[in-house]
Amino acid sequence: MSVTIAEELLLLAHSDDQGKSLINAMQLDPALAGALLAELAVHERLELSDKKVTVKDASPTGDAELDAVLTRIAGQARSRSPLWWIQKLQSGGTRRRLLTRLVASGVLTEERGKVLGVFPVTRWPEAHHGVEADVRERVSAVLAGATPDARTAVLIALTHAVHLTRKAFPDADKARVKEIAEGAWAADAVAKSIAAATSAAMTAVLAATVVTAAS
C-alpha cells in the first residue's frame, strides 16, 4: 500500500496499541505540513530554499493531498517561504484528513471517548500493522547504516526536527540520525521552518496563557 511521507510520520507519531500521539499538536501539525512540501520536492514538483518555495513542475502526482497543496502553491501570485506555507497548511485540517484517510484505507481505526467522562478525545490505534512495520523496517535499516533513499532521509529528518526519533526509535544512534537529517536536501529548509513554526505556536500559547491568568 502506498502512503505519503506525512502519513508515515503520522504512523510513527502514534502509539500502536492505544493510538495516542507521542508528540503534541504544536509539533506534529507543522511537521505534517513540512512533510507535504518535502515530498513534493522529492517528486521534483517544488524547489525549496530557506526563503522561497518555487514550483518546478505543476503536473499532478496522483495523490489528492499532495496535488491539492501543489495546486495551491502554483496558484499563489508571489513566492512565499517554506515557513509561510507551513503556517498556512498546518491550520487547514491536514492532520485530520490524513488520519481519516488512513482509517478509510484500513491502516488505523478511529475510537472516540471521553477523558474523566467529560472531555472528548479521539484515538487512532492500528488496524493493520503491516504498513507501519514496513516503514519501521526501512528506517531501521538506514539508521543501522544502509544508504537512505530520498523519502526515507526526509522522514528521518522530520522526526528529528520535532524530537520524535527518540520516542519512535529509542535505540537509534543520535550521531547517525543527525548525519542523515543534515544530508536530507529536501528536508533542510522545511526542518528549519518547522522549528520556527513550532516556536511561534508555543509563544502564542504562552502569551494567551499569560493574558488569561492576568485577567
N, C-alpha and C positions, 0 to 999 in steps of 0.2 A: 504494500500500500504506500502511495506517495503522500508525504506530508511536507509542509513548508518548514523552514528553519524556525520560524516563530512558533509553530505547533510543536516542534521538537523541544524548544525551550520551555513551552508550557508543560509538557510531559515531565521534564526534568524538575520543574519548579513545583510540582505537586507530589505529595506522598502517595505511594501506590495504593495502600490499603484504605486510608481514610479520605484521601483526596483533598487534604489541606494544603494550602500554599505554604511553601518553605520560606518565601520572602514576601515582604509587604507590597501593596499595590503601587506605592511610590517608586519602587524599584522595578517591579515587573512590567508595568504599563509602558514606561519609556523603552525598556529592553525589547518588548514586542514590536514597538514602532520602529526601533532601530534594526531589528531583525528583518523587517519587511524591506527597508531601504537597502540593507546589506545584501539581501538575496537578489534584489533587482540589479544590484551591481555585479553579483556573481553571474547573473544571466546576461550581463553586458547590455542592460537596458538603461542603467544610470551610471554616471561617473560622480564619485563622491570626493569632496575635499573638505577641509575644516570650514571653509567659508561659503561653499555653494554646492547644490545638487544640480547636475546637468543631465538632461535626457539625451542619451546617445541613440536609442532605438525605441520608438513608441509602439512597436508591434506587440500584440498580446503574448503573454507567456503560457496562457491556457489555464492559469489559476485565477479564480474570481477575485480573491482578496488582493493578490499581487497586482492584477490588472486594474483594479479599482484605484489603487494607490498610484500606479503608473499614469493612468488617465488624469488623475487629479493633479499630479505634478506637471504633466505635459500641458495642462490647461492653464497653469499659472503664468501670468504675463511677465513676471520678473523672476530672476533666480533667487532662491532662498537657501539659507544654510541648513545643514542636517539638523541642528538644534531646533530651528524654526519648524521644520517638518515633524520632528519627533514630538514636539509640544502639541502640534495640531493633530497628529494621528493618534496620540495616546488618549486624547479626550473624545474620540469618536466611537467608542464601544468596541474597539478591536478585540480586547481580551474576551468579552462575552461572545462575540461572533465566532472566534476561533474555538473556544471551548464548546459552543453549541455544535460547531461543525465536527469536532472530534466525537461528540455524542452521537450525532447523526450517522457517522461512519462506523460506529460500534467500538471505538477505541476507549472512550470514557462513558461513565454513567453520571447522571445528574441527580443528586439527592438533596432535597430541601428539608430544613428543620428549623428548630429554634434553640438558641442558647439561653439557659435559665428559664426556658419556657416562654420567653418574651421576644428576644432579638432574633430576627430571621437570619438564617445562614444557608448558603449553598455550598455543597462539597462535590468534588469531581473524582471519585475513585475509579480505578481502571476496570474496564470490562474485558479488554483484550491486551494482554501483556506483551505480545509479540512485537508490536510497533516500537514501544519504548525499549524493549530488550535489544532490538536491532540498533537503535540509537546509542544505547549504552555500550554495546559491543564495539561499535565504530569509534566512539570517543575514547573508550578504554584502550583500544589498540594504539591510537595516536598518542595518548598520554604515556603509554609504555614504550614509545619510540618509533612507531610507524610514521611514515610520511603522510601528513594530512592532505586531503583534497580541500578545495576552497571552502565548501559549505561546512565541513567539519571544523576547519580552523575558525571560521566565523562563529559557529556555535560555541566553541570553547572560549573565544574572545568575549562573547556576550555574557556567558555565565561568569567569567572572571570580572567583567565590568560591574556586575550587580552583586558580587560576593556570593554567588550561588555554587561555585565549583566545590568549595569545601563541604557544602551540605549534600550536594548530589554525588560527589566523588571524594569522600573524606580521606582516602588513601593516596590521592593524586599528589605528585611531586610539585611543589609550588614553583620551583625554578622552571620545570618543563611547561607548566601552564602559562607562566609569564612569557616564556620564549615563543610559544605558539601564538599567544594573544598579540604580542608585539609584531609578529610576522604576518598577521592576517590583514592583508592590504584592504580588503573590502570592509573590514570592521573597524579600522583605525579611527576614521573620522566619526563614525556613529558611537564608538565606545566613549570618546571624549564628550560627545553631545549627550549621551545617556547620563554620564556623571553630572554634567551641568544641569540637565533636566531634573534629575533626582534631587540635587542640591536645592534647586529653585522650588520644587514641590515641598521639600521639608521646611524650607524657610517660610513658605506661605502658610503651612500648617502651624508652625511655631508662632508666627505673627498673629494668626487667628486665635490661637490658644491664649496668647498674652492679652489680646483685646477682650476676649470673653471673660478671662479672670479679672481683668481690671473693671469690667462693667458689673 
